[in-house]
Amino acid sequence: MQKLTIELPDRTLAATMVEPPGDSVGLRGLLFVHGLGSGQRSYVARAATACRQLDAACLTFDLTGHGDSSPGREPRLRDNLADVVAAYDRLLDNPRIDPARVGVCGASYGGYLAARLVGERSIRRLLLRAPALYDDAALDESHPRPLSKADADASHLFVGLNRAEVEILVVESERDEVIPHAVIETYLRNCPEARHAVLAGAAHGLTRPEWNAAFVSLIVSWFAAL
């Protein structure tokens, strides 16, 4: 486990690389993207499990304005998308990773950003847990926190997801109090090839150990096919 930084032109992101011991190459690469108001802390343990069980090199990081990353001004959606692109590129800087075996796991706000990353970089498998959904125009709005909604005008996002050669798993929390089922339905309706899984009884934050364990199990099983 190695702490590192990701440099952008006007800010720095705190990150953690978790990779198997030794010098083996051709590894899976996994990028984890946390949600709004969260941070990489909750993903380091998940990344360590994925590293151990999948022989994968994993990267977690703090989005701008979160955790130990440079705070600066309150970031806009496009700023955080640039963070995710930079984190992906840093993951792929690891020479042990096979670029054809890269997956991304994003939750809530981070799920939306992970979905957007498909239009910027090559991803083999994508796991979206309780993904938020915004109007395409929100990328260029100055307001830092757009409103997630099921009827968002997100046609550009979905065209990109369907054009890309990416396999998608949408994970829903059965009792999610933040992302309603209607948002999940919108993703599934617009991505007809996507798989769907439900975390039984779970709330949005996965605060109970059994909910987190079920999520980690999905991560391992989904990315095992990379």
C-alpha positions in Angstrom: 0.0 0.0 0.0 1.5 3.3 -1.1 0.4 6.8 -0.5 0.9 9.1 -3.5 -0.3 12.4 -5.0 -2.0 13.1 -8.3 -1.0 16.5 -9.8 -3.4 18.6 -11.8 -2.5 22.1 -13.1 -4.1 23.9 -10.2 -4.6 21.3 -7.5 -3.3 18.1 -5.9 -5.2 14.9 -5.1 -4.4 12.5 -2.3 -4.4 8.9 -3.5 -3.5 5.4 -2.4 -2.2 2.6 -4.6 -2.7 -1.0 -3.4 -1.0 -3.7 -5.4 0.1 -7.3 -4.9 3.6 -8.0 -3.7 6.2 -9.1 -6.2 6.9 -7.9 -9.7 4.2 -9.8 -11.7 2.8 -8.0 -14.7 -0.4 -8.2 -16.7 -2.5 -7.4 -13.6 -6.1 -6.2 -13.4 -6.3 -2.5 -12.7 -9.2 -1.1 -10.6 -10.1 2.5 -9.9 -12.5 3.4 -7.1 -14.4 6.7 -7.1 -16.1 7.8 -3.9 -19.3 9.9 -3.5 -20.1 13.5 -2.7 -19.0 14.5 0.8 -17.1 11.2 1.3 -13.5 10.2 0.6 -11.2 7.4 -0.3 -11.0 6.3 3.4 -14.0 4.0 3.0 -12.5 2.5 -0.2 -9.0 1.6 0.9 -10.2 -1.6 2.8 -12.4 -2.5 -0.2 -9.4 -2.0 -2.5 -7.2 -4.1 -0.3 -9.7 -7.0 -0.5 -10.0 -6.7 -4.3 -6.2 -6.6 -4.5 -5.8 -9.8 -2.4 -8.7 -11.8 -4.0 -8.3 -10.6 -7.6 -4.5 -10.1 -7.8 -5.3 -6.5 -8.9 -3.6 -3.2 -8.6 -6.1 -0.7 -7.2 -6.2 3.1 -6.8 -8.3 5.1 -4.5 -8.2 8.9 -4.2 -9.9 12.0 -2.8 -11.8 14.1 -5.2 -11.0 17.8 -5.2 -12.7 19.4 -2.1 -12.7 16.0 -0.2 -10.5 14.2 2.2 -6.8 15.2 2.0 -7.0 16.7 -1.5 -6.4 20.4 -2.1 -9.6 22.2 -1.1 -9.4 25.4 -3.2 -12.7 26.7 -4.4 -15.7 24.5 -4.3 -15.4 22.2 -7.3 -17.8 22.0 -10.2 -18.9 18.7 -11.7 -16.4 19.1 -14.6 -13.6 19.7 -12.1 -14.3 16.4 -10.4 -14.6 14.7 -13.8 -11.1 16.0 -14.5 -10.0 14.5 -11.2 -11.3 11.1 -12.2 -9.5 11.3 -15.6 -6.3 12.2 -13.9 -6.7 9.3 -11.4 -7.3 6.9 -14.2 -4.2 8.0 -16.0 -2.2 7.6 -12.8 -3.5 4.1 -12.4 -2.4 3.3 -15.9 1.1 4.7 -15.2 1.6 1.5 -13.2 3.6 -0.8 -15.6 2.3 -3.9 -13.9 -1.2 -3.3 -15.2 -2.6 -4.6 -18.4 -4.4 -1.7 -20.0 -7.0 -4.1 -21.5 -8.0 -5.3 -18.0 -9.1 -2.0 -16.3 -12.3 -1.6 -14.3 -13.9 1.3 -12.5 -16.1 1.2 -9.4 -18.0 4.4 -8.5 -20.7 5.2 -5.9 -23.4 7.8 -6.0 -21.8 11.1 -7.3 -18.7 9.0 -8.0 -20.9 6.6 -9.9 -22.0 9.3 -12.2 -18.4 10.5 -12.7 -17.3 6.9 -13.4 -20.1 6.7 -16.1 -18.8 9.9 -17.6 -15.2 8.5 -17.6 -16.3 6.0 -20.2 -16.4 8.8 -22.8 -12.9 9.8 -21.9 -10.9 6.6 -21.4 -11.1 2.9 -22.2 -12.8 0.8 -19.5 -13.6 -2.9 -19.7 -16.0 -3.2 -16.8 -17.9 -0.6 -14.8 -19.7 -1.0 -11.5 -22.1 1.8 -10.6 -23.4 1.7 -7.0 -26.4 3.9 -6.5 -25.3 6.2 -9.3 -26.5 9.8 -9.3 -27.8 11.3 -12.5 -27.5 14.9 -13.8 -28.4 16.9 -16.9 -25.7 16.8 -19.5 -25.6 20.6 -19.3 -24.6 20.4 -15.6 -21.0 19.6 -16.6 -20.5 23.3 -17.6 -22.6 25.0 -14.9 -20.9 27.1 -12.4 -23.0 25.8 -9.5 -20.9 23.2 -7.8 -23.7 20.8 -6.7 -26.3 20.0 -9.3 -29.5 18.3 -8.4 -29.6 14.5 -9.2 -32.9 13.5 -10.8 -34.5 10.6 -12.5 -35.7 12.6 -15.5 -32.4 14.3 -16.2 -31.6 15.2 -19.8 -28.6 12.9 -19.9 -28.8 11.6 -23.5 -25.2 12.4 -24.2 -24.1 10.3 -21.2 -26.2 7.3 -22.3 -25.1 7.5 -25.9 -21.5 7.3 -24.7 -22.2 4.4 -22.4 -23.9 2.4 -25.2 -21.2 3.2 -27.8 -18.4 2.1 -25.5 -17.3 -1.6 -25.3 -17.9 -1.7 -21.6 -19.8 -4.1 -19.4 -21.9 -2.4 -16.8 -23.3 -3.5 -13.4 -25.7 -1.2 -11.7 -26.0 -1.9 -8.0 -29.0 -0.6 -6.0 -29.5 -0.3 -2.3 -33.0 -1.7 -1.5 -33.8 1.1 1.0 -31.7 3.9 -0.5 -32.8 7.3 1.0 -30.6 9.3 -1.4 -30.8 7.8 -4.8 -34.4 6.7 -5.6 -35.3 3.6 -7.5 -36.4 5.8 -10.4 -32.8 6.9 -11.0 -31.7 3.2 -11.2 -34.6 2.5 -13.6 -33.4 5.4 -15.8 -29.9 3.9 -16.0 -31.3 0.4 -16.8 -33.8 1.6 -19.4 -31.1 3.6 -21.2 -28.4 0.9 -20.9 -30.4 -2.2 -21.8 -27.3 -4.5 -21.7 -26.4 -3.5 -18.1 -26.7 -6.0 -15.3 -28.6 -5.1 -12.1 -28.0 -6.2 -8.5 -29.8 -5.2 -5.3 -28.2 -5.0 -1.9 -31.0 -6.4 0.2 -32.2 -4.1 3.0 -29.3 -1.7 2.5 -29.4 2.1 3.0 -27.4 4.5 0.8 -24.4 4.7 3.1 -23.9 0.9 3.6 -23.3 1.6 7.3 -23.9 -1.9 8.5 -21.1 -4.5 8.1 -23.3 -7.0 6.3 -24.2 -4.4 3.7 -20.6 -3.5 3.1 -19.6 -7.2 2.9 -22.3 -7.8 0.3 -21.0 -4.8 -1.7 -17.4 -6.1 -1.5 -18.6 -9.5 -2.7 -20.2 -7.9 -5.7 -17.0 -6.0 -6.5 -14.9 -9.2 -6.4 -17.3 -11.2 -8.4 -17.9 -8.5 -11.1 -14.3 -7.7 -11.7 -13.1 -11.3 -11.6 -14.0 -11.5 -15.3 -11.5 -8.8 -16.2 
